[in-house]
Amino acid sequence: MRLEWIGWIATAAFAASYFCRQPNMLRLVQALAALLWVIYGVIIHAMPVVFANVVVAGMAGWSALARRPSGSS
């Protein structure tokens, strides 16, 4: 079974994330794309792909959720 389409969707999601106007939305879309790359990396047994994208997904997700709207304390 060919599952290359997961990698292509992950690529498209990362590319599309740069059209996001809000920084938090950009980070969330990038986190979701990185999770797709993690799935793809597991399927093709590519641990560097898995590791790198676990880091990216974690950092993007954390930074998106940890940010407060400007003006709040």
Secondary structure as the mmCIF struct_conf table of DSSP 4:
data_model
#
loop_
_struct_conf.conf_type_id
_struct_conf.id
_struct_conf.beg_label_comp_id
_struct_conf.beg_label_asym_id
_struct_conf.beg_label_seq_id
_struct_conf.end_label_comp_id
_struct_conf.end_label_asym_id
_struct_conf.end_label_seq_id
HELX_RH_AL_P HELX_RH_AL_P1 GLU A 4 SER A 17
TURN_TY1_P TURN_TY1_P1 TYR A 18 PHE A 19
BEND BEND1 ARG A 21 GLN A 22
HELX_RH_AL_P HELX_RH_AL_P2 PRO A 23 ILE A 43
TURN_TY1_P TURN_TY1_P2 ILE A 44 HIS A 45
HELX_RH_AL_P HELX_RH_AL_P3 MET A 47 ALA A 66
HELX_LH_PP_P HELX_LH_PP_P1 ARG A 67 PRO A 69
TURN_TY1_P TURN_TY1_P3 SER A 70 GLY A 71
#
